[in-house]
Amino acid sequence: MISYILRRLVTAVFILLGASFIVYMMTAASGDPLWDLYGHPNAAQLIPARTEALNLDQPPILRYFTWLGGALGCLAPFTDTCTLGLSREGMEVTQMLAFAMGQTIMLVTAGTILAIVIGITLGIVSALRQYSGLDYGITFFTFLCFSLPSFWLAVLLKEIVAISFNDFLQDPVMSLASILAIGVVAGLIWYLVSFGKLKTRILMGVLGFLVTSGIVYFVLATNWLTAPFLGIPLIGLTGVLVAVITTILISGLRNKRALYAGLATVLVGLALYFPVQSFFRGAGLLTVIILCLVMIAIGAAIGFFAGGYDRGQGMRVAGITGFFVALLIILDRFMQSWPNYLDSGHIRGRPIATASAATPGLTGDFWIMGIDRFTHLLLPTIALTLLALASYSRYSRASMLEIMGQDYIRTARAKGLSERTVVMRHAFRNALIPLATLVAYDIGALIGGAIITESVFAFTGMGQLFVQSVRNVDPNPVMGVFLVTGIVAMVFNLIADLVYSVLDPRVRVKA
Amino acid sequence: MGNYTFKGKAAVSVAAIAALALSGCANVGGGGDENGGGDNGGGQEGGVVTVAETNAFTAVNNATAATNLDINGKIANATREGFIYVNPAQEIVPNEGFGSYEKTSDDPLTVEYTLNDPEWSDGNAIDKADIMLWWSILSGYHNDEDAEAETGTKYFNIAGSTDIMGKTDKPEFSEDGKSFTITYEEPQSDWEIAFDNDYLQPAHVVAEQAGMTEDELLKTLEDSPEGNPEDPQERPELEEIGKTWAEAFQFSDKPEDESLLVSNGPYKINDIVENNSVTLVKNDSYTGDNAGKLDEITVRTIGDATAQIQALRNGEVDIMAPGNVNKDTIDQVNELDNVEVIQGGQLAYDHLDLNFGADTFEDQAVREAFLKTVPRQQIVDQLIKPVNDEASVLNSQMWVTSQEEYGKTTEENQAEDLYGDVDIDGAKELLDGKTPTVRILYNNENPLRVDTFQLIKESAEQAGFKVEDLGDPNWSEKLADGDYDASLFGWVSPGVGTEMLSQIFKTGGGGNYNKYSNPEVDKLTDEARSNLDKDARDEQIVQIDKHTFEDGYGLPLFQSPGFFGVSDQIDGVTEYQPNQDGVFWNVWEWSRK
């Protein structure tokens, strides 16, 4: 195992060396690094200055080795020898990279996590109801998103979710007829994607109609969009829902103790609601994390004392429920700050942003700044999630279908296990194995940046740094991006291979 | 915050539902107006204007070669002021709030400046030390560099040239230090723009960063003798000052030492978020005439033009002023309801130059014949009018259309008579049966240039020219080689000043790529550059302009179109400013309606 890893790492170093030489030469040969200066009124001063700063009087091969020398200095720890050179504007590439990585990670993290979670869920669900309306609906939707060009999707999202929504927010009024129309459309979708007997499907359609128009009506009538709230009733309601669903997935509703543990956790959460509010004043990220941990701990404790034949199940159900209740309480607190955010002179009642990561110049407490981050990351996150949904859902659907047809699943069913246990315990876990590779690759690719999405949403991440530097015929930043993405890609490839062998005992790394 | 009660909301909602149920009202929502969206938005903080810019800020000092970016200059325009500024018609406007100046003698040219007690935002007065630093940077007085022998030092590595201030004596200060006199060795027609605002940096901050006191800095600058390239000296203090000036003010995020952010303009930098934004707040200790009206100006970097437009629509930005303009962007902005579009021509203009060093164009008749075939009106109609319907053919090599002098020069220079219309027959006559081959160098990655080339080619071939395509992404490297017959590229006119004359049109000038040489033009250039009488000088420049058209130098084609998109919530942005200050030229006049 160790020797395998070592061998892989040594190869990686040589690949990096070779590739870096090629990339440097290609960048240097891609154009004239002085192109923007001809015709400039100060060309007589600017051209010699840049030539000297970037050593343009030396041939690219020499410049490559100068660069390599600086880069190798980064291998020596605790010495001040590390340099990846300067950019055209005289900035340290290492500093530019650090900033760009931060931007990229901020931009893509939420989108990637959501895509993985939602994508896998959709894939599993559609596999379990193969060839149903739901399956076709999911397939249609994910492929639709997959085939949309990202810049177009982004522009469309800005148009609808940001600009039109903000316009609507100026006067959030809708006629009863349009509410009903929205309900009808939603009901139709519910009908189409539901499965089972015709009667059930019609019932689902009616339910969809009622729920949707009810929610829209509630939101508008309570002016929820400009002054949103959850409060005890909504936190309680959602909490109960979470408790029930978690119980169904983890232990099955027959495990009454687990269910009661979950419900009890919701009650504790509600009891904590008011005390916690004062605690939130002047809070920071730490407070929020502490609350989540405390709620998980409380849940686990309740599950433990509820006992029963399987304490573990009860603890898990109640712990997860506790976590979600904590999230709801935090969400409620963010909502309380929403009106103040809307009223700020920087926002002027138009909260959903179309560009960059924060409103420049806006100041406020943790809650206001958190909302600001949310309004800015909302659109890119939706765009990235939708775009990546298809690959995860299709992979997990295929993998789940294959597993469900395996002999051991039939055996499990023959043993008399409940469908829940068969799906959750025997099929689901194994279906995830091939996805581990995919996820590892994707996380490796994350850092490379989403060039188009970054550009459309004015994030200056790795993708932008790369494109901009290539355009400027500026090899040092290009090499910086290459180095980071190259190393990350190789490391995650290796991790993917190792994880696979750990997860699937049939695959062994040849030592 | 924290004053929220669920009971209140519940009561409102129950009441709303009940009311609706009772009345059967057709509209839902909008009740409980206490948080009615953005109507009361501007009230609390008030006066924030956001500008979208294409590039990211990198330095407070934009006068070094590495930091000479448009965005740095724009921020400097809000945070620095000097004796003058330039208005959209490219006229010099004195700024009395900072100080006044007066020409006291023509021979030798002597200018007396009087400071009107200006101050930096930290309360430090702008005094002798600041002026000495300013002058030292602009004059290169101490430089003893010999570039060829690679000896000596250029202490202040500036992006511009020391052409104007280079031949002046050390400023002579009055007793109180509030006024000083600059004496030129030779007459210099650009004396009014000699003190370039971009080169003004706070001497007390430079001194502190360089590890000396302001007095020591002043003493160093005053006592060091003029540099002599033949006898270079080691002057470590000067070197330290020059290095500090170039490096200390270069940062792309907020520096820990806020003294680097001092301002003497209407606004000062409050915050910088790397690659994202610069927040300017009103300079409360501003002492001049052009005090800012807003509390805050946010300059955001949004590279993508479509993203800028959508941000403008969404109210996230109030002003957009993109550098590159195409039909698509302008159409999108024109469609916006609450946005005013202010169009104009940039100082950048495209031109066709004939290479006097090439055999093809040795003959005046061939040059004239070729220029007669250039379909300038068609180029403007097809390529520029869709973007700016007021665009016209540029008929001067010296001035752009928005300048007052442009009218005068077009009356005289005969550009319209000679090359106003395509004259294929006239060209054929001049060619007299010859079919010269013309190789045109241009950037074939720029769609506009490709289209221009095609139009020129089609037209020229009708007259019998053979046109060869030397389109090349690396066109600029080949510009100086001279291995082409004609070149198609852009200049950026400086707007104010005469330095361009000797750069481009004088024999052997640094930008004279097409080897144009006319003794009469050389003489006029020298005269114009030292002529202190504006009217007489303009007359000389008109003559140069005329000569270039008579000699078949080439043809100016069109100014690049430009525009500002301004939200109707903003007052004070009314004119298109084509120079590098862009929309920021009158930043102190901006306000929110």
Interface residues (C-beta under 8 A of the other chain):
Chain A: G31 D32 L34 W35 L37 Y38 G39 H40 P41 N42 A43 A44 Q45 L46 A49 R50 A53 R88 E89 G90 M91 F99 Q103 V155 K158 E159 A162 I163 N166 L169 Q170 D171 P172 V173 M174 S175 L176 A177 I179 Y217 F218 L220 A221 T222 N223 T226 A227 F229 G231 I232 P233 Q277 S278 F280 R281 Q336 S337 P339 N340 L342 D343 S344 G345 H346 I347 R348 G349 R350 I352 A353 T354 A355 S356 A357 A358 T359 P360 G361 D365 W367 S455 V456 F457 A458 T460 Q464
Chain B: M1 G2 Y4 F6 K9 A10 V12 S13 A16 I17 L20 C25 A26 N27 V28 G29 G30 G31 G32 E34 N35 G36 G37 G38 D39 N40 G41 G42 G43 Q44 E45 G46 G47 V48 T50 A56 T58 T64 A65 A66 T67 N68 L69 N157 I158 A159 G160 S161 Q250 S252 N270 D271 V273 E274 N275 N276 S277 V278 T279 E296 T298 R300 T301 I302 G303 D304 T306 A307 Q308 Q310 A311 R313 N314 G315 E316 A348 P473 N474 S476 E477 L479 F489 G490 W491 V492 S493 P494 E499 M500 Q503 G510 G511
